[in-house]
Amino acid sequence: MAAMMTGTRTKTAARHLVEQLAAWGCRTVYGVAGDENLYLLDALAGQDAIQYVACRLETTAALMASAEAKLTGRLTACTAGAGPGAALLTAGLGDAALDRAPVLAITGQVERKKIGTGAKQAVDQQFLLQPFARYTATTADPGALPMQLNRAMRTALEEGGVAHLSVPKDVWTQQVDSPIFPPPPKRKPPRPAGEEMERAVRAMEGAKRPIILAGRGTEESREALLALAERLTAPITVTMPARPVVPADHPLFLGGLGQAGSGISSELLRESDLCLVLGATWWPEDFVPKEIPVVQADISPGQIGLHAPVVAGIVGEMDEVLKEWLERLRPQDRSEWKRRIEGARIRWKEQIEREARQRAVPLAPQQVIAALAKVVDDDAVIALDTGDHTLWFNRIFQPKNQEILLSGRWRTLGFALPAAMAAKRVYDGRQVVALAGDGGFATTMADLITAVRYGWPIAVIVMNNGSFAMEKNRMEAAGLDASPAGLVNPDFAALAEAFGGEGHFVEEADQLEEVLRRALSSRRLSIVEVRIGSPRVPHTRL
């Protein structure tokens, strides 16, 4: 093994960890200073390969790490001190764990002699983070750190998700005599089994009304995906992260799937006789027929058949799989299905245009999202918080080439602002927007100062309806007293000014586009607070 490693020299554990991260392409460590990670922060300050981003809240640090890992696919790290610092990472690590973003969490720990003694801020961090971490270890001896770190990084990258190291305070300054492990070679998935490919092709050729559910796993295979859809006359519904993969004006595009999706996606799924699930992990049981035959393709074997039985399951590189299908599939006459798709698309387009044109007082969420769609750059990054506004966004927004960031399965409140900041750090030249509700935004808004500190000119749109609207609407639909879901909010526009940014307040439809353009073109952090109503999203129930 020694022959495969480089850079042997004695150094502190803190310095070794930083050099090892840099060797594997980690470019950012997000964190909050705590008594037990100060030596690590000192080591980060002494080099320029990795930027340390100082946050105000550990949750923000973990969410930023998760967002950067989602955007880039590279290992990203976050750090916190012991006890409450480590605990506050969990809201962000849950997002990385469930969305399989490669994140390394590095938590400080009390000195080794104090572990298990009831010392202040001491907690079993492996037990604390075990639900989220695919690998977790405490460094009991500096000699173990290189191997533990190597295993942690490999696990996060190769399996996708969170790895965790808990490093006692007194270990950071200990000497480590170990070389740097080189990054592992990239593994190419095996070619799909011939019999499975044949079974998939037979199912597709035999289908009269096929439909495609495309996930983010298709984002590098856009041309092949569209060619396959056209060969099969198969309409495409997408998961929310995959919204930009298919042009909104494509004649086979249906929109999203689920409560936040288009009505015609579920409608045509119920009529179809085969669903191709391509690079997608989203399968909303209430919006898909239970007996529909499924052909699934994914790079991860563990995803095949996870949510629904399959008639054929293909593991492989998506682009290769789709191109092989195209070579083998014979054209079929599906003109009747094509006419059905065209009629459904026309009807749905008219529906969402009516919603966007309404003149509601206070403003309707659809109006805000339609205005955003008109003024935002085609290649912008849009970070979505969790809440009713996310559902309205998926229903109304017609993406061009924008990147959509969201907390896919963890669905934590407070995601939008940290994700937008991470996106601006990664893509300095692109427009970045955070779209949040008043409830979600308030959970991480302390880190507005972080955006100001680092000069990240992001536009934050806060849709203020004075409530946790999703919960309020569900409680009302069930006949419950919804008053506990009400909120008392600060003046968000004034808050932006207090933090050193720009604040705007909108409550008239005629103001929307002009104010949004100003915020999007600003060179400073901007908050646009929009006073909206809280209409129920269709199919809302407890």
matplotlib code that plots the C-alpha trace (Angstrom):
import matplotlib.pyplot as plt

x = [0.0, 2.9, 3.9, 0.5, 0.7, 2.6, 3.8, 5.1, 6.3, 5.5, 2.8, 0.0, -3.2, -5.0, -2.6, -2.7, -6.5, -6.5, -3.9, -5.7, -9.0, -7.2, -5.6, -9.1, -10.5, -12.4, -12.6, -14.7, -15.1, -18.2, -18.3, -18.7, -15.8, -16.0, -13.6, -12.8, -12.1, -10.0, -6.7, -8.5, -9.6, -6.0, -4.7, -7.3, -6.3, -2.7, -3.3, -5.2, -6.3, -9.5, -11.6, -13.1, -16.5, -17.4, -21.2, -23.2, -25.2, -24.0, -27.2, -26.3, -22.8, -24.1, -26.8, -24.2, -21.9, -24.8, -25.8, -22.3, -21.9, -25.2, -24.1, -20.6, -20.6, -17.3, -16.5, -17.5, -16.9, -18.5, -17.2, -18.5, -17.5, -18.6, -22.1, -24.6, -22.4, -22.4, -26.1, -27.0, -25.2, -27.8, -30.6, -28.2, -26.6, -30.0, -30.4, -27.0, -27.8, -31.2, -30.2, -26.9, -24.6, -20.9, -20.3, -17.7, -18.7, -15.7, -16.7, -14.5, -14.7, -13.7, -10.2, -9.8, -9.3, -12.7, -14.8, -17.3, -16.8, -19.8, -17.6, -19.4, -20.6, -19.5, -21.9, -21.5, -21.2, -21.1, -24.4, -25.7, -24.9, -25.3, -28.8, -27.2, -23.6, -22.6, -19.3, -18.6, -15.6, -13.9, -10.2, -8.9, -5.2, -3.6, -2.0, -5.5, -6.6, -5.1, -6.8, -10.1, -10.1, -9.3, -12.3, -14.6, -13.8, -14.1, -17.5, -18.9, -17.8, -18.4, -21.6, -23.0, -23.9, -22.4, -19.3, -18.2, -15.1, -15.1, -11.7, -10.9, -9.4, -6.0, -5.6, -5.4, -1.9, -0.5, 2.0, 1.0, 3.6, 1.6, 1.6, -1.4, -3.8, -4.5, -8.1, -9.6, -10.0, -13.4, -15.5, -17.4, -20.6, -20.8, -22.6, -26.2, -27.1, -28.2, -31.3, -32.5, -31.9, -33.9, -36.7, -36.8, -36.8, -39.7, -41.7, -41.2, -42.0, -45.2, -46.4, -49.1, -49.1, -45.6, -44.6, -41.3, -40.5, -37.1, -35.0, -31.7, -29.8, -30.7, -29.2, -26.1, -28.2, -30.6, -30.3, -30.6, -33.6, -35.5, -34.6, -35.9, -39.1, -39.7, -39.0, -41.5, -44.0, -43.7, -44.6, -42.1, -42.9, -40.0, -38.9, -38.3, -34.5, -34.8, -37.2, -34.4, -33.6, -36.6, -37.4, -40.8, -42.0, -41.1, -44.2, -43.8, -43.1, -45.9, -44.3, -43.7, -45.3, -47.1, -49.1, -46.6, -46.7, -49.1, -52.5, -51.9, -48.8, -50.9, -53.8, -51.7, -49.8, -53.2, -53.9, -50.4, -49.4, -45.7, -43.6, -39.9, -38.3, -35.0, -32.5, -35.3, -35.9, -39.3, -42.4, -45.3, -47.7, -50.8, -50.2, -49.1, -51.2, -50.3, -50.3, -48.5, -45.6, -42.2, -38.9, -36.2, -32.7, -30.3, -26.6, -27.2, -28.2, -29.9, -32.5, -33.8, -37.2, -36.9, -40.3, -42.2, -41.8, -40.1, -40.5, -36.9, -34.2, -31.1, -28.0, -25.5, -24.4, -27.7, -26.3, -25.1, -28.4, -30.5, -28.4, -28.4, -32.2, -32.4, -30.3, -32.5, -36.0, -38.2, -40.6, -44.2, -47.4, -48.7, -50.6, -53.6, -51.5, -49.7, -53.1, -54.0, -50.7, -51.2, -54.7, -53.6, -50.7, -52.9, -55.4, -52.7, -51.0, -54.3, -54.9, -51.5, -51.7, -55.1, -53.7, -50.7, -53.0, -55.3, -55.5, -55.7, -55.4, -53.2, -51.1, -51.4, -48.3, -48.8, -48.4, -45.1, -43.7, -44.9, -43.2, -40.0, -40.1, -40.2, -37.2, -34.8, -31.8, -32.0, -29.0, -29.8, -29.6, -32.8, -32.7, -36.1, -37.0, -39.6, -43.2, -46.3, -44.3, -42.3, -45.4, -46.6, -43.2, -43.3, -46.8, -46.3, -42.6, -41.6, -37.8, -35.4, -31.9, -32.1, -30.6, -33.1, -31.8, -34.0, -34.1, -35.4, -36.2, -35.2, -37.3, -35.9, -37.0, -34.3, -32.6, -33.0, -30.6, -27.7, -28.1, -28.1, -25.0, -23.2, -24.4, -22.9, -19.7, -19.5, -20.9, -19.8, -20.8, -24.4, -27.5, -28.6, -32.1, -33.4, -37.2, -38.5, -41.6, -41.6, -41.6, -38.6, -36.6, -36.6, -34.9, -31.5, -31.8, -29.1, -26.7, -27.7, -24.6, -22.5, -23.7, -22.8, -19.4, -18.3, -19.9, -22.4, -25.0, -28.0, -31.6, -33.9, -37.6, -39.5, -43.2, -44.9, -48.3, -48.0, -48.1, -46.7, -49.1, -48.7, -49.5, -52.2, -54.0, -53.7, -55.1, -58.0, -58.7, -59.0, -61.3, -58.6, -57.8, -55.0, -54.1, -50.9, -49.5, -49.8, -46.6, -45.6, -42.9, -40.3, -40.0, -37.9, -37.1, -35.8, -33.9, -32.0, -30.9, -29.8, -27.6, -26.0, -28.1, -31.0, -34.6, -37.7, -41.4, -44.1, -47.8, -49.1, -48.9, -47.7, -44.6, -43.5, -41.4, -39.7, -38.7, -37.5, -35.4, -33.7, -33.0, -31.7, -29.3, -28.0, -24.4, -25.5, -27.6, -31.2, -34.4, -37.7, -40.5, -43.8, -47.1, -49.1, -52.2, -52.2, -54.6, -54.6, -52.6, -54.8, -55.1, -54.1, -55.1, -53.8]
y = [0.0, 2.4, 2.4, 3.7, 6.7, 10.0, 12.8, 11.1, 13.5, 14.2, 16.8, 17.4, 15.5, 18.7, 19.5, 15.9, 16.0, 19.3, 18.0, 14.8, 16.5, 18.8, 15.8, 14.4, 17.6, 19.0, 22.7, 23.9, 23.3, 25.0, 25.4, 27.1, 27.6, 25.5, 24.9, 21.4, 22.2, 25.3, 23.5, 22.3, 25.9, 27.1, 24.5, 25.5, 29.2, 28.2, 27.1, 28.1, 24.9, 24.7, 27.7, 27.7, 29.4, 30.6, 30.3, 31.4, 28.2, 24.6, 23.7, 26.2, 24.8, 21.2, 22.4, 24.4, 21.3, 19.2, 21.7, 22.0, 18.3, 18.0, 20.6, 19.3, 15.6, 16.2, 15.6, 18.6, 19.0, 20.7, 21.0, 21.9, 21.6, 19.0, 18.6, 21.1, 22.0, 18.4, 18.1, 21.1, 19.6, 16.9, 18.9, 19.4, 16.0, 14.4, 16.2, 15.0, 11.4, 11.1, 12.8, 10.9, 13.9, 13.1, 15.1, 14.5, 15.8, 16.6, 17.2, 18.1, 16.1, 16.6, 15.4, 11.6, 11.4, 13.1, 10.9, 9.0, 11.1, 13.4, 16.4, 19.4, 19.1, 15.5, 13.2, 9.9, 11.5, 8.2, 7.3, 10.8, 10.7, 7.0, 7.5, 9.7, 8.4, 5.5, 5.6, 7.1, 6.8, 8.4, 9.0, 7.5, 7.6, 10.0, 7.0, 5.8, 9.1, 8.5, 5.2, 6.4, 9.5, 7.4, 5.1, 8.0, 9.8, 6.6, 5.8, 9.3, 9.3, 5.7, 5.1, 8.6, 10.2, 11.2, 10.0, 11.3, 11.6, 12.7, 14.0, 14.7, 18.1, 16.7, 14.6, 17.6, 18.6, 15.1, 14.1, 11.9, 10.1, 8.9, 9.5, 11.0, 8.5, 9.2, 9.3, 6.0, 5.3, 5.9, 2.7, 2.2, 0.3, -3.1, -3.4, -4.3, -8.0, -9.0, -10.8, -7.8, -5.5, -7.8, -8.0, -4.2, -3.8, -6.3, -4.5, -1.1, -2.4, -4.1, -1.0, 1.1, 3.9, 4.2, 7.0, 8.1, 9.2, 11.0, 11.8, 13.7, 10.6, 11.6, 15.1, 14.1, 12.2, 14.8, 14.2, 10.4, 10.8, 13.1, 10.8, 7.8, 9.6, 10.6, 7.1, 5.7, 8.6, 8.5, 11.6, 12.6, 13.5, 14.5, 14.7, 18.2, 18.2, 17.0, 19.8, 21.5, 18.2, 18.5, 21.8, 23.0, 23.6, 20.0, 18.4, 15.4, 17.2, 16.8, 18.6, 17.3, 14.3, 14.3, 16.9, 19.5, 18.3, 18.7, 17.2, 15.5, 13.6, 11.4, 11.4, 9.9, 7.6, 6.0, 5.5, 4.2, 0.5, 0.9, 3.3, 3.8, 5.0, 6.5, 7.8, 8.6, 7.7, 9.5, 7.3, 9.1, 6.2, 8.4, 9.6, 6.5, 3.4, 0.4, -2.2, -0.4, -2.4, -0.7, -0.8, 0.9, 2.0, 3.4, 3.6, 2.3, -1.4, -0.6, 1.6, -1.1, -2.3, -0.3, 1.5, -0.7, -4.1, -4.1, -6.2, -5.3, -3.6, -2.2, -1.1, 1.0, 4.4, 6.1, 7.5, 4.1, 2.4, 4.9, 4.8, 1.0, 1.0, 3.5, 1.2, -1.8, -0.3, -0.5, 2.4, 1.8, 3.6, 5.3, 8.2, 7.8, 8.1, 11.1, 12.9, 12.2, 13.7, 16.8, 17.4, 17.0, 19.4, 22.1, 21.8, 21.9, 24.9, 26.8, 25.9, 27.2, 30.3, 31.1, 30.6, 32.9, 35.7, 35.8, 39.2, 38.1, 40.2, 39.4, 38.1, 34.4, 32.3, 31.4, 35.1, 35.4, 32.3, 33.3, 36.7, 35.0, 32.8, 35.9, 37.7, 35.0, 34.1, 30.9, 29.4, 30.6, 28.4, 28.4, 27.1, 26.1, 25.9, 23.4, 24.4, 25.2, 27.5, 24.5, 22.8, 26.0, 26.4, 22.9, 23.4, 26.8, 27.4, 26.3, 25.9, 26.5, 25.6, 26.6, 24.4, 23.5, 22.8, 21.4, 19.2, 16.2, 13.6, 15.1, 18.3, 20.4, 23.9, 26.5, 24.9, 27.7, 30.3, 28.0, 26.2, 29.5, 30.7, 27.4, 27.8, 31.3, 30.0, 27.3, 29.4, 32.9, 34.1, 32.7, 34.3, 32.6, 32.8, 31.5, 31.0, 30.5, 30.8, 33.0, 29.9, 28.2, 31.3, 32.3, 29.1, 30.0, 33.7, 34.5, 33.4, 36.4, 37.9, 35.1, 36.1, 39.7, 38.7, 36.8, 39.2, 36.8, 38.8, 36.3, 37.3, 35.9, 35.9, 35.5, 34.5, 35.8, 34.5, 34.7, 31.0, 27.6, 27.4, 23.7, 22.7, 25.3, 24.1, 20.5, 21.2, 23.2, 20.4, 18.0, 20.3, 21.1, 24.4, 25.8, 28.7, 27.0, 27.2, 31.0, 33.1, 36.5, 37.8, 40.6, 43.1, 41.0, 43.9, 46.0, 42.9, 42.8, 46.4, 45.7, 42.9, 45.1, 44.1, 45.5, 45.1, 45.3, 44.8, 43.9, 43.6, 44.7, 42.6, 45.6, 45.9, 42.3, 42.1, 45.4, 44.7, 41.2, 42.5, 45.0, 42.3, 39.9, 42.5, 43.8, 43.3, 42.9, 40.4, 41.3, 40.3, 40.6, 40.2, 39.4, 39.5, 36.5, 34.5, 30.9, 29.1, 25.3, 23.3, 20.8, 17.4, 19.0, 16.7, 15.7]
z = [0.0, 0.8, -2.9, -3.8, -1.5, -1.6, 0.5, 3.6, 6.3, 10.0, 10.6, 13.0, 12.7, 11.8, 9.0, 7.7, 7.5, 5.5, 3.1, 2.6, 1.8, -0.7, -2.4, -3.0, -4.6, -1.6, -2.1, 0.8, 4.5, 6.0, 9.7, 13.1, 15.5, 18.7, 21.4, 20.1, 16.4, 16.7, 15.7, 12.6, 11.8, 12.3, 9.8, 7.3, 7.7, 6.9, 3.3, 0.2, -1.5, 0.6, 1.6, 5.0, 5.1, 8.6, 9.3, 12.2, 12.6, 12.3, 10.5, 7.8, 7.5, 6.9, 4.4, 2.5, 2.3, 1.1, -1.5, -2.9, -3.0, -4.9, -7.4, -8.1, -7.1, -5.3, -1.6, 0.6, 4.3, 7.3, 10.8, 14.3, 17.9, 20.4, 21.9, 20.7, 17.7, 16.5, 17.2, 15.1, 12.1, 12.0, 10.2, 7.3, 7.4, 7.0, 3.7, 2.5, 3.7, 2.1, -1.2, -1.3, -1.4, -0.6, 2.6, 5.3, 8.8, 11.1, 14.7, 17.5, 20.7, 24.3, 25.3, 25.3, 29.0, 29.5, 27.2, 29.2, 32.4, 32.1, 31.0, 29.6, 26.0, 25.8, 24.0, 22.1, 18.6, 16.8, 18.3, 17.7, 13.9, 13.2, 11.6, 8.9, 8.5, 6.3, 8.2, 11.6, 13.9, 16.8, 16.5, 19.7, 18.5, 16.0, 14.3, 13.3, 11.7, 8.2, 7.8, 9.3, 7.1, 4.0, 4.8, 5.5, 2.3, 0.2, 1.8, 1.2, -2.5, -3.5, -1.7, -1.8, 1.5, 4.9, 6.5, 10.0, 12.0, 15.7, 16.7, 20.3, 21.0, 22.1, 19.0, 16.6, 17.8, 17.9, 15.2, 12.3, 10.2, 7.2, 3.5, 1.6, 0.1, -3.6, -4.7, -5.7, -9.5, -10.8, -11.2, -14.4, -13.9, -15.6, -18.9, -18.4, -18.6, -22.1, -21.1, -19.0, -22.0, -24.2, -21.7, -21.5, -25.3, -25.7, -23.0, -24.8, -28.2, -26.9, -25.1, -26.8, -24.3, -22.7, -20.4, -18.9, -15.4, -15.6, -12.6, -12.0, -13.2, -16.8, -16.6, -18.5, -21.1, -22.2, -26.0, -25.7, -23.3, -25.8, -28.7, -26.8, -25.9, -29.5, -30.8, -28.3, -28.5, -24.7, -22.7, -20.0, -16.4, -14.2, -10.6, -9.3, -9.5, -13.1, -14.2, -16.3, -18.2, -20.5, -22.2, -21.0, -24.6, -25.7, -27.2, -24.9, -21.7, -19.0, -16.0, -12.5, -10.8, -7.4, -5.5, -6.7, -10.3, -13.2, -13.2, -16.6, -15.3, -13.0, -15.5, -18.3, -16.0, -15.1, -18.8, -19.8, -20.0, -19.3, -17.2, -17.8, -14.6, -15.6, -12.9, -10.6, -6.9, -6.7, -6.8, -5.0, -4.3, -4.1, -7.7, -9.6, -10.5, -8.4, -11.2, -13.9, -15.5, -14.8, -16.7, -14.6, -15.4, -12.8, -12.1, -8.6, -8.2, -4.9, -6.6, -8.9, -7.8, -4.5, -4.8, -7.3, -8.9, -12.3, -15.4, -16.3, -14.3, -16.0, -14.1, -16.1, -17.3, -18.3, -21.6, -22.7, -21.7, -23.6, -26.7, -26.8, -26.5, -29.4, -31.6, -30.9, -30.8, -33.9, -34.6, -33.7, -34.7, -31.6, -33.3, -31.1, -27.9, -29.5, -30.0, -26.4, -25.2, -27.3, -26.0, -22.4, -22.8, -24.3, -21.5, -18.8, -20.4, -20.4, -16.7, -15.4, -17.5, -16.0, -12.5, -13.3, -14.7, -11.7, -9.8, -6.2, -3.1, -1.4, -4.2, -5.2, -5.0, -8.7, -9.6, -7.9, -9.5, -12.9, -12.5, -11.4, -14.5, -16.8, -15.3, -14.1, -16.2, -18.3, -16.5, -13.0, -9.9, -8.0, -4.4, -3.0, 0.7, 1.9, 2.0, 0.0, -2.2, -3.4, -4.6, -6.4, -8.0, -9.4, -10.7, -12.3, -13.1, -16.7, -16.6, -19.4, -18.3, -14.7, -12.0, -9.3, -5.8, -3.1, 0.0, -1.9, 0.8, 4.1, 3.3, 6.1, 6.6, 6.1, 3.0, 0.5, 1.9, 2.7, -0.7, -2.5, -0.8, -1.6, -5.2, -5.4, -4.0, -6.7, -9.6, -9.0, -12.5, -12.4, -11.1, -7.8, -6.3, -3.0, -2.9, 0.6, 2.7, 5.8, 8.1, 6.5, 5.8, 9.5, 10.6, 8.9, 8.3, 10.9, 8.1, 5.9, 7.5, 6.0, 2.5, 3.2, 4.7, 1.6, -0.9, -2.4, -4.3, -4.1, -4.4, -1.6, -2.3, 0.9, 0.3, 3.4, 4.2, 8.0, 8.5, 8.0, 5.1, 4.2, 7.8, 8.2, 5.1, 6.0, 9.5, 8.0, 5.5, 8.4, 10.4, 13.0, 14.7, 12.5, 14.7, 16.0, 12.5, 12.4, 12.5, 13.7, 11.4, 11.4, 8.6, 6.3, 3.9, 6.9, 8.1, 4.8, 5.3, 8.9, 7.7, 5.0, 2.0, 0.1, 1.1, -1.0, -0.1, -2.7, -2.3, -5.7, -8.8, -10.9, -8.8, -9.0, -12.2, -11.7, -8.1, -9.0, -11.8, -9.5, -6.9, -9.5, -11.0, -7.7, -6.6, -3.0, -1.1, -1.7, 0.0, -1.8, 0.7, -1.1, 0.8, -0.4, 0.4, 1.4, -1.0, -0.8, -3.3, -5.1, -3.3, 0.1, 3.0, 6.4]

ax = plt.figure().add_subplot(projection="3d")
ax.plot(x, y, z, "-o")
ax.set_aspect("equal")
plt.show()
